[in-house]
Structure formats: C-alpha cells, structure tokens
C-alpha cells in the first residue's frame, strides 16, 4: 500500500530522497520521513504432545482448514501473542514455541510471524471465533489445507 498522507498530522506526503533508503514518503509539515506501516500477526503449526498430529481449524464460515492465527497486540512479543491466541481461541496451553520464519501476506498487508507450537494437551475448548477444529496426522494435514496458501507452505517441510 502506498502512503499518500501523514499518519501523524494528515498532510499530503511528497517523495524525498532519503540519505540511505532511496525515495521515501516525506511529510513537509512534520519534517520527517514516513516509512510503511502494516499489521503484524502470528500463525501456529500446532502439534500434539507426541508431535504426531497437527491441529487445523475453520473460522468465520470459511470452507478451508487453516492454522490458528491472530494479531500481535501493541507492546506484545510475538511469542506471547502466539501463546495468548492459542489460549483465547482454543483453550490450549503452549508447552514449547519455536519460530519458523516470516511471510508478508499482501491481501491484508500483514507480516505473518510463523511458529511451531507443541501443546500440553489435545482437548481444545474453542471460543466463538472457531467454527470447528480437528487433529490430523501430518500427511492428512498437508492434504487438508488450501493449495497455495500459507498453511501449505509451512507444512511442506514437516
């Protein structure tokens, strides 16, 4: 997304050559460069305690299985966010959390921080955001997600 107005004062931005970053939107009124702003979210490849099954969910009436995910709150670490989201959405406690990498999801202009999470138990207690959930073997999970999606990319290497 290209920025046209200053997020601080609302003035129209111009493009000015930054000393090290090249052409960057600039606010004449504030006298400062304005770098892109986007959302940050976490997603989780959730494994059972034995690490033999993956939890996939469906949300908001959508027909596709997805990985549990959610936005990072202001002031929160990504590791805390993934633990919080699993507890809020599924009532599951993360036993271990391992960072897998990031992916920029252009449709919602979101930087996705992806984790592998092993949970302490398998009985989920979903909130109203989750339509359904199910544990799949790793092979089944790979086949149960939307082709070409982020979940497919993250599950490919398991």
C-alpha positions in Angstrom: 0.0 0.0 0.0 1.4 3.3 -1.0 1.1 6.1 1.6 -0.4 9.4 0.5 -1.0 11.2 3.8 1.0 11.6 7.0 -0.2 9.3 9.7 0.7 11.9 12.4 -0.7 15.2 11.0 -2.7 14.2 7.9 -0.7 16.4 5.5 -0.2 15.2 2.0 3.2 13.4 1.6 5.8 14.0 -1.1 8.6 11.7 -2.1 12.1 12.7 -1.0 15.4 11.0 -1.4 16.4 9.5 2.0 20.2 9.5 2.6 20.4 5.7 2.9 17.0 4.3 1.9 16.3 6.0 -1.5 12.9 7.6 -2.3 10.7 7.6 0.8 7.4 9.4 1.5 8.1 12.6 3.4 5.9 15.0 5.4 6.8 18.6 4.9 4.6 19.7 7.8 6.3 17.4 10.3 9.7 17.5 8.6 10.1 13.7 8.8 10.1 10.6 6.6 7.2 8.2 6.8 8.0 4.5 6.4 5.4 1.9 5.6 3.1 0.8 8.4 1.4 -2.7 8.4 -0.1 -5.2 10.8 1.8 -8.0 12.4 0.2 -11.4 13.2 1.3 -14.8 14.3 0.3 -18.2 13.0 0.9 -21.6 14.6 1.6 -25.1 13.3 0.1 -26.7 16.5 1.4 -30.2 17.3 0.0 -32.6 19.9 2.3 -33.6 22.8 3.7 -36.6 20.9 4.2 -34.4 17.8 2.4 -36.8 15.5 -0.7 -34.7 14.7 -1.4 -31.1 13.7 -4.5 -29.1 14.7 -6.3 -27.3 11.9 -9.3 -25.0 12.4 -12.1 -23.4 10.4 -13.3 -19.9 11.1 -15.9 -17.4 10.1 -17.9 -19.7 7.9 -15.0 -20.3 5.5 -14.7 -23.7 4.0 -10.9 -24.1 4.3 -8.8 -25.5 7.1 -6.3 -23.1 8.4 -3.7 -22.7 11.1 -4.6 -20.9 14.3 -3.5 -17.3 13.9 -4.1 -13.8 15.3 -2.8 -10.3 15.5 0.0 -9.2 17.8 -1.2 -6.6 20.3 0.7 -3.3 20.8 3.6 -3.8 23.2 3.4 -7.6 23.0 6.1 -10.0 21.8 5.3 -12.5 19.0 6.0 -15.4 21.3 3.5 -14.1 23.9 0.9 -13.4 21.1 1.1 -17.0 19.8 0.6 -18.4 23.3 -2.2 -15.9 24.0 -4.0 -16.7 20.7 -3.9 -20.4 21.3 -5.3 -20.0 24.9 -8.0 -17.4 23.8 -9.2 -19.2 20.6 -8.7 -22.9 21.7 -8.1 -23.1 25.4 -4.8 -24.8 24.7 -1.5 -24.1 26.6 1.7 -24.0 24.6 4.4 -26.2 26.0 7.1 -25.2 23.5 7.2 -22.4 20.9 9.7 -22.3 18.0 10.0 -19.6 15.4 9.8 -20.8 11.8 10.1 -17.6 9.8 8.0 -14.8 8.4 5.8 -14.2 5.4 4.3 -11.0 4.1 0.6 -11.5 3.3 -0.2 -8.8 0.8 -4.1 -9.0 0.7 -4.3 -7.8 4.3 -0.9 -6.1 4.4 0.2 -8.2 7.3 3.6 -9.5 8.3 2.9 -13.1 9.5 5.3 -14.5 12.1 5.1 -18.2 11.9 5.7 -20.6 14.8 5.7 -24.3 15.5 4.0 -24.9 18.9 3.7 -28.1 20.9 0.7 -28.1 23.2 0.4 -29.7 26.6 -2.9 -31.5 25.9 -5.2 -32.2 23.0 -8.7 -31.4 24.2 -9.5 -27.9 22.8 -12.1 -25.6 24.2 -12.7 -23.2 21.3 -14.2 -19.8 21.6 -16.8 -18.3 19.2 -14.2 -17.4 16.6 -13.6 -21.1 15.8 -16.3 -22.9 13.8 -14.6 -26.3 14.0 -11.3 -28.0 14.9 -9.7 -31.3 14.3 -6.3 -33.1 14.8 -4.8 -34.5 11.6 -1.8 -36.7 11.0 0.9 -34.7 9.4 0.2 -36.3 6.0 -3.5 -35.7 6.4 -2.9 -32.1 7.4 -0.8 -31.4 4.3 -3.7 -32.6 2.1 -6.4 -30.8 4.2 -5.3 -27.2 3.7 -5.9 -24.9 0.7 -3.3 -25.5 -2.0 -1.0 -22.5 -2.4 -1.8 -21.0 1.0 0.4 -20.1 3.9 -0.5 -23.3 5.7 0.6 -25.4 2.8 4.0 -23.7 2.7 4.5 -24.1 6.4 3.5 -27.8 6.5 5.6 -28.7 3.4 8.8 -29.1 5.4 7.3 -31.3 8.2 
